[in-house]
């Protein structure tokens, strides 16, 4: 599969970021710093929606 990766326009070059791409049955997520060397996390459509909702709630803030 060919992925078209997107990174948030709000992310700074040196910050911790992820990139996302549409996948066959949902989305793929990778570490933007590792690029093509990054392992991929494949999420179903419902898992991806839950992930985005958690990000919007600041669930991952340390």
N, C-alpha and C positions, 0 to 999 in steps of 0.2 A: 504494500500500500504506500502511496505517496502522500506525505503529510504537508499541509500548508500551515506553518507555525505562526502564531500571533502572540505578541507580548503587549501588555497594557501600556498605553501611552503615558501613564502616570508613573511607570517604573523608572528609577534612576539607573544609570549604567553600572554603578557599583553596589546596588541593593540586591537583596534576596528576591529573585523573581522566578516565576514559572512561565512557560509558554504552553498554549493550548492549540489543538487542532481537531477539526471534525474527524471522526473515525466511522467505520462501517456501521456500528450500532451504538454510537454515543460520542465520546471524546477521548483524546489522548492528552496526557499532561507530561511535561518534562522540565528539568532544571535548565533555565536559560544559560547559566554559566557553563554548563557542560556541553550544551548544544547537541551535536550528533552523537557524542559519547554518552549522553544521559540515558539511563534506563527509562522506559516508558511506563506510565501508569494508565491503563485502559479502564475507563469508566462507562457504565451504561448511561443512557440518557437520564434516568431517574437518579443515579448516583451523582452524575455531574450537576444536576439541578440542586441536589442536597449540598454538594460541595460549595457551589456558588452562593447558596443561601447562608451557609456557615461563614464564608468569607465576608459577606456583606454585614453579618452580625458581629464581625471582629472576633469570631470564635478562636482564631489562631494567634491572637496577640499575646505576646509573652509578658 
